[in-house]
Amino acid sequence: GIVGISLCRPHLCESGECGIDDVIRHIEKYLSIGGEKTVCLGCDLDGIGRLPDGMKNVSDLYRIADALSARNYSDSLIEDIFYNNAERFIEKHGILPFDNKNLKI
């Protein structure tokens, strides 16, 4: 499976006041239990009101990568978290993009 890291403030901290360090803390929790090939970004960008401090929209996702890099995580691990882990899961399970032409109600 995979686990997607949410950027929803209540998912990241109890106080609701959080930043990129809280996102990294969640990623590091999964890495600490062997999640190098399963953790990815879930983001929830379409269903949350406010992103963590330091982020305004999807164009700020690089800040998470920069924070991981500053903590000496390898480029290959960061690529896994940002792309490869989700892609591998999607390909393995044959998940296709949503196609409403074939939707049967």
Secondary structure, 3 states (H helix, E strand, C coil): CCEEEECCHHHHCCCCCCEHHHHHHHHHHHHHCCCCCCEEEEECCCCCCCCCECCCCHHHCHHHHHHHHHCCCCHHHHHHHHHHHHHHHHHHCCCCCCCHHHCCC
